[in-house]
Amino acid sequence: MAQNFRRYTSNNVGTVAATIMTANSYDAVVGISLSNVHTSAINVSCYINDGSNDIYLVKDAPLPVGSSLQVLDGGAKLVLDGTTSDALKVVSDTASSCDVWVSAVDDIST
């Protein structure tokens, strides 16, 4: 079976939560990178909304100037459920301050 690798990006994420990806099936997130592109330190949050609840992967994590955060490490993976339209979201405490890169595998099972 072929793997459908995907990338999702958003630049200059700010104080309004950005939806980076919404599951359309069972999708596996294999990497999330958050980078501070602002001129001062920021705090970022990354979470999944399952249609009813926000489940935080990291909340108000400090990012010094010029740094990045790998939200998933050690080979960790997340499975998002398309039947509930799980959505991966990122928000910063500072306007236009965070770049996001997500690597995922689409349609891992039916």
C-alpha positions in Angstrom: 0.0 0.0 0.0 1.4 3.4 -1.0 1.8 6.0 1.7 0.3 9.5 1.2 2.9 11.8 2.8 1.7 15.4 3.3 3.1 18.6 4.6 1.0 21.4 6.1 2.5 24.9 6.8 1.5 28.2 8.1 3.7 31.3 8.5 3.3 34.2 10.8 0.8 32.6 13.1 -0.3 35.0 15.8 -2.9 35.6 18.5 -5.8 33.9 16.6 -5.5 30.2 16.5 -4.5 28.9 13.1 -5.9 25.6 11.9 -2.9 23.8 10.4 -4.7 20.7 9.3 -8.1 19.0 9.6 -8.2 15.2 9.4 -10.3 13.8 6.5 -9.6 10.1 7.4 -7.4 8.5 10.0 -4.2 10.6 9.5 -0.9 10.2 11.4 1.1 13.3 12.3 4.8 12.4 12.4 6.3 15.8 13.0 5.4 19.3 14.3 7.9 22.1 14.2 7.2 25.6 15.7 9.7 28.4 15.0 9.9 31.9 16.5 10.2 34.4 13.7 9.6 37.5 15.9 12.2 39.9 17.3 11.3 38.9 20.9 10.5 35.8 22.9 7.0 34.3 22.4 4.8 31.7 24.1 3.1 29.2 21.8 0.4 26.5 22.2 -0.3 23.6 19.9 -3.5 21.6 20.4 -6.0 19.3 18.8 -9.7 20.2 18.7 -11.8 17.0 18.6 -15.0 18.9 17.7 -15.8 19.5 21.4 -12.6 19.8 23.3 -9.2 21.4 23.0 -6.5 18.8 23.9 -3.1 20.5 24.4 0.1 19.0 23.1 2.0 22.0 24.5 0.5 25.0 26.2 2.2 28.4 26.5 5.7 27.0 25.8 8.3 29.8 25.8 10.3 30.2 22.5 13.3 32.5 22.7 14.2 34.6 19.7 15.4 32.5 16.8 14.5 29.2 18.4 12.2 26.3 17.4 10.3 23.6 19.2 9.8 20.0 18.0 6.4 19.2 19.5 6.7 15.5 18.8 10.0 13.8 19.7 11.4 10.4 20.3 9.5 8.9 17.4 6.1 9.8 18.8 3.2 10.0 16.4 -0.4 11.3 16.7 -3.5 9.8 15.0 -6.2 12.3 14.0 -9.7 11.0 13.4 -11.5 12.3 10.3 -14.9 11.0 11.5 -14.8 13.7 14.2 -12.9 16.2 12.1 -9.9 16.5 14.5 -8.1 19.7 13.8 -4.5 20.6 14.7 -4.2 24.2 15.8 -1.4 26.6 16.8 -1.6 30.0 18.5 1.0 32.5 19.8 0.8 35.2 22.4 2.3 37.6 19.9 1.0 38.7 16.5 2.7 37.3 13.3 5.4 35.5 15.3 5.4 31.7 14.7 6.0 29.6 11.6 4.6 26.0 11.6 5.6 22.9 9.7 3.7 19.6 10.1 4.5 16.3 8.4 1.7 13.7 8.2 0.6 10.5 6.5 -2.9 10.8 5.0 -5.3 7.8 4.9 -3.4 5.4 7.2 -6.5 3.2 7.5 -10.2 3.1 6.8 
